Structures are given as C-alpha cells and as structure tokens.
Amino acid sequence: MSVSTIAVSPVTVAVVVLIAFAGAAVALLGRLGHARAVLTACLRAAVQLGAVSLIIVWAVGRPFAVAAFVLVMYGVASLTAGRRITSGRAAWWAAVPVGAGTLPIFLILVATGTVPPEGIVLIPVAGILLGGCLTATALAGRRAVDELTQRRGEVEAALALGFSDRDAALEICRPAAAHALVPALDQTRTVGLVTLPGAFVGMLLGGASPLQAGVVQLVVLVALLAAEAVAVLLTVELVARGRLTEASRPS
C-alpha cells in the first residue's frame, strides 16, 4: 500500500501562513480580542513541533530519553492546567489529577501489550493522554472555582446546616465541574459520524488499513475518556479541599 501524506513544500508553508492570518483577521474584525494570540499560538506551534520532531527522532531509540521527554510533557501539562485555575504554588496541585488520570491508563495499555513498548509509540500515546487530562483538569477546575465564587452564599448556607467545608463545596461545585467531561463524551459518541480524530487520520496517512486505524482510534478514545474521568474527579476534590483555589484568577 502506498503511503499518502501532506507534502512538505513552499506551497504547504504558504497555505498554513495564509490560514493563520485568516484566523487572526476574523478575530480582529469580529472584535474577539485574540487576533494577536492566534498568530503567536500558530508561530509557537510551528517552532515547538519542529523542535519536538527533531527530539523524537533522537529519543525514540533511547529509553531514558523517552522517559525524560514524557516527564517534560507531564510538567508542562500540569503547570498549564494549574495556571488556568489558580496562581502561585497552588497551581502545581494540578499535577495530581493530570498524573493520576494519565499514569494508570498508560501503564495498563503498556502492560497488556495493547501499546508496544517502543519510543515512537509511547511518546504520542502519553502525549494524547496528558493533553486530554490537561484539558479536563483545567475545565473542571475553572468551573468549580467559578461556581464556588458565584454561589458563595449557598456554600455558607450548607455550612450553617452542618456540612463540612469539603462537603459544602462539593455540593455546589461538583455538578458544574462534571461538565468538563462533555467534550470527551461528545467526541467518543460522534466519532466516525461527525469527525475523524487525529489518531485515525494519522494511521491512514501512514499506510495502515481503515480497520487498523479504527482499532487504534477506539483504544485512544476509551483510554482518554477513562483518564479524563479520573482527572475531573480528583480536580473537584482538590478544589473542594481548597488546594486549587488559592489566589484564583481568570485566564
């Protein structure tokens, strides 16, 4: 089977630049307030992906380099999620849900042989799980913190009824924070009907059969859903216990 892919050429670069500027123009004309952010995000993505591509080529055959690379991804994911919720040292508490959501699922996939213990596979799988837990943690944390701030009177009413600080906070913030799972649920429910996610498309571009690509994508979606559920659960618990609510700020 021939391998189809997107050509790396001046035309491709020009198209990417054009689309990036188009996105920024829409944000500017629509007064969305993120025109500059669109361009800087695209530039950062290009630089980071270029650097990561070179690092992965070097690291895939070196187990310690693979482990170090995954740890760096974990640190960045934790800090990014934490900063979406709070500031200062409290932001590092996000490392708990990000790690607790990713690690068990990752170990299960490797231990059962579902994911082969090869650097070229381990790095992207770890990245997918960490990225999902990052998003779930950030969304759940922000929703929980905002809910506790806006409904402070209800929290105090629950305390007056004899609830502990933790239980009063959970009663108020847990339902809203649980909505952080909706994107993952929708992605899983509509896969193949609305979208063809990255793992599936990547496998096809790499020359795999549609059946192989479908199996890989199913594994990724199920693993992501489980990992994000754990991340949301622990994030809500940390917010309720006051670990992720110190010096909270909007993004």
Wavefront OBJ file of the C-alpha trace (Angstrom):
o trace
v 0.000 0.000 0.000
v 1.386 3.390 -0.912
v 1.772 5.918 1.860
v -0.077 9.204 1.357
v 0.845 12.269 3.323
v 0.813 16.048 3.234
v 3.782 17.264 1.242
v 6.353 19.483 2.933
v 6.785 22.236 0.374
v 6.769 26.023 -0.008
v 3.120 25.773 -1.071
v 2.210 23.979 2.177
v 4.024 26.607 4.235
v 2.279 29.405 2.336
v -1.140 27.814 2.877
v -0.514 27.414 6.611
v 0.609 31.056 6.915
v -2.422 32.227 4.942
v -4.845 30.278 7.121
v -3.172 31.579 10.300
v -3.540 35.178 9.151
v -7.128 34.492 8.099
v -7.919 33.251 11.598
v -6.293 36.329 13.133
v -8.194 38.605 10.747
v -11.512 37.030 11.735
v -10.674 37.512 15.424
v -9.704 41.131 14.762
v -12.697 42.062 12.623
v -15.054 40.273 14.968
v -13.521 42.046 17.978
v -12.936 38.746 19.735
v -9.793 40.090 21.374
v -7.480 37.229 20.361
v -6.088 38.286 16.990
v -2.509 38.522 18.216
v -2.899 35.360 20.267
v -3.946 33.427 17.150
v -0.749 34.396 15.348
v 1.547 33.800 18.323
v -0.101 30.429 19.013
v 0.436 29.357 15.400
v 4.054 30.524 15.489
v 4.693 28.722 18.755
v 3.100 25.573 17.358
v 5.374 25.671 14.314
v 8.532 26.183 16.384
v 7.578 23.628 19.024
v 6.542 20.957 16.526
v 9.762 21.446 14.591
v 11.840 21.093 17.743
v 9.800 18.144 19.002
v 10.153 16.341 15.671
v 13.936 16.561 15.904
v 13.933 15.489 19.564
v 11.698 12.492 18.901
v 13.937 11.318 16.065
v 16.846 11.364 18.518
v 14.955 9.985 21.527
v 12.936 7.062 20.138
v 15.796 4.584 20.416
v 16.877 5.715 23.900
v 14.617 4.579 26.782
v 15.897 7.200 29.238
v 15.396 9.947 26.667
v 11.827 8.747 26.078
v 11.153 8.811 29.832
v 12.651 12.287 30.161
v 10.585 13.553 27.233
v 7.356 12.214 28.759
v 8.239 13.783 32.126
v 8.748 17.155 30.453
v 5.345 16.829 28.777
v 3.834 15.953 32.143
v 5.365 19.007 33.804
v 4.189 21.375 31.089
v 0.681 19.863 31.109
v 0.428 20.166 34.891
v 1.631 23.753 35.015
v -0.585 24.814 32.110
v -3.687 23.267 33.691
v -2.843 24.719 37.093
v -2.402 28.228 35.767
v -5.831 28.055 34.175
v -7.291 27.511 37.635
v -5.134 29.432 40.089
v -1.742 31.094 40.512
v 1.388 30.690 42.595
v 2.457 27.387 44.100
v -1.138 26.184 44.309
v -1.072 25.741 40.523
v 1.227 22.743 40.915
v -1.567 20.802 42.620
v -2.873 20.249 39.078
v -0.055 17.716 38.705
v -2.104 15.324 40.869
v -5.167 14.919 38.599
v -3.096 15.132 35.408
v -0.758 12.390 36.624
v -3.413 10.234 38.286
v -5.523 10.293 35.152
v -2.663 9.507 32.780
v -0.405 7.059 34.615
v -2.776 4.141 35.395
v -4.277 4.096 31.897
v -0.844 4.396 30.301
v 0.518 1.505 32.406
v -2.491 -0.684 31.578
v -2.021 -0.096 27.853
v 1.698 -0.943 28.031
v 1.416 -3.858 30.486
v -1.256 -5.616 28.419
v 0.684 -5.180 25.192
v -2.047 -3.011 23.700
v 0.624 -0.356 23.170
v 4.062 -1.726 22.208
v 6.929 -0.538 24.450
v 8.604 1.455 21.700
v 9.516 5.109 21.948
v 7.851 6.023 18.659
v 4.540 4.772 20.106
v 4.919 5.584 23.800
v 5.584 9.298 23.287
v 2.460 10.101 21.240
v 0.210 7.907 23.412
v 1.482 9.612 26.556
v 1.021 12.984 24.867
v -2.578 12.214 23.927
v -3.454 11.141 27.471
v -1.652 14.087 29.064
v -3.330 16.508 26.680
v -6.760 15.127 27.495
v -6.131 15.281 31.240
v -4.763 18.821 30.887
v -7.991 19.970 29.246
v -10.242 18.081 31.659
v -8.363 19.369 34.712
v -8.370 22.978 33.521
v -12.071 22.938 32.604
v -13.179 21.160 35.772
v -11.033 23.374 37.986
v -12.182 26.631 36.442
v -15.839 25.601 36.536
v -15.541 24.501 40.153
v -13.743 27.661 41.290
v -16.152 29.943 39.427
v -19.143 28.110 40.852
v -17.862 28.416 44.420
v -17.167 32.115 43.902
v -20.546 32.917 42.376
v -22.545 30.799 44.809
v -20.678 31.626 47.997
v -23.961 32.246 49.807
v -25.116 28.697 49.138
v -21.832 27.312 50.431
v -22.269 29.287 53.641
v -25.852 28.036 53.926
v -24.622 24.451 53.651
v -22.016 25.141 56.342
v -24.753 26.522 58.572
v -26.651 23.258 58.134
v -23.693 21.316 59.486
v -21.829 20.342 56.320
v -18.051 20.220 56.494
v -16.087 22.682 54.334
v -15.310 19.917 51.847
v -18.845 18.551 51.645
v -20.386 22.011 51.314
v -18.011 22.861 48.464
v -18.660 19.544 46.707
v -22.422 20.023 46.827
v -22.084 23.302 44.981
v -19.216 22.795 42.534
v -19.341 19.107 41.576
v -22.302 19.262 39.126
v -20.787 22.181 37.198
v -17.278 20.719 37.154
v -18.589 17.409 35.851
v -19.439 19.173 32.578
v -15.704 19.090 31.828
v -16.287 15.518 30.618
v -18.796 16.609 27.969
v -16.216 17.283 25.194
v -14.683 13.820 25.614
v -18.116 12.210 25.727
v -19.249 14.024 22.592
v -16.048 13.125 20.757
v -16.491 9.454 21.642
v -20.198 9.391 20.769
v -19.789 11.070 17.403
v -16.527 9.535 16.187
v -16.885 8.408 12.587
v -20.183 10.279 12.230
v -19.024 13.863 12.680
v -15.239 13.762 12.992
v -12.322 11.514 12.148
v -9.876 12.167 15.008
v -6.115 12.567 14.696
v -5.060 9.020 15.522
v -7.358 7.589 12.858
v -6.258 10.056 10.174
v -2.607 9.669 11.135
v -2.775 5.899 10.800
v -4.404 6.177 7.387
v -1.794 8.674 6.204
v 0.884 6.322 7.499
v -0.398 3.481 5.308
v -2.465 1.467 7.810
v -5.737 -0.135 6.780
v -9.004 1.538 7.830
v -9.673 -1.379 10.211
v -6.301 -0.983 11.938
v -6.806 2.766 12.173
v -10.269 2.250 13.657
v -8.975 -0.111 16.352
v -6.215 2.322 17.336
v -8.662 5.220 17.487
v -11.078 3.208 19.627
v -8.306 2.408 22.100
v -7.330 6.093 22.241
v -10.894 7.326 22.780
v -11.717 4.805 25.508
v -8.409 5.461 27.262
v -8.929 9.217 27.056
v -12.412 9.017 28.492
v -11.242 6.951 31.467
v -8.213 9.161 32.093
v -10.237 12.363 31.940
v -12.876 10.963 34.304
v -10.172 10.336 36.911
v -8.694 13.801 36.322
v -12.058 15.522 36.771
v -12.842 13.565 39.933
v -9.542 14.492 41.587
v -9.691 18.100 40.411
v -13.078 18.604 42.038
v -11.774 17.007 45.228
v -8.742 19.305 45.316
v -10.858 22.397 44.719
v -13.288 21.353 47.449
v -10.379 20.911 49.865
v -9.007 24.357 48.984
v -5.823 23.143 47.310
v -6.578 24.630 43.901
v -8.451 27.762 44.941
v -5.744 29.952 46.429
v -5.240 33.248 44.579
v -7.568 32.125 41.793
v -7.705 34.299 38.725
v -9.361 34.345 35.302
v -7.442 33.314 32.220
l 1 2 3 4 5 6 7 8 9 10 11 12 13 14 15 16 17 18 19 20 21 22 23 24 25 26 27 28 29 30 31 32 33 34 35 36 37 38 39 40 41 42 43 44 45 46 47 48 49 50 51 52 53 54 55 56 57 58 59 60 61 62 63 64 65 66 67 68 69 70 71 72 73 74 75 76 77 78 79 80 81 82 83 84 85 86 87 88 89 90 91 92 93 94 95 96 97 98 99 100 101 102 103 104 105 106 107 108 109 110 111 112 113 114 115 116 117 118 119 120 121 122 123 124 125 126 127 128 129 130 131 132 133 134 135 136 137 138 139 140 141 142 143 144 145 146 147 148 149 150 151 152 153 154 155 156 157 158 159 160 161 162 163 164 165 166 167 168 169 170 171 172 173 174 175 176 177 178 179 180 181 182 183 184 185 186 187 188 189 190 191 192 193 194 195 196 197 198 199 200 201 202 203 204 205 206 207 208 209 210 211 212 213 214 215 216 217 218 219 220 221 222 223 224 225 226 227 228 229 230 231 232 233 234 235 236 237 238 239 240 241 242 243 244 245 246 247 248 249 250 251
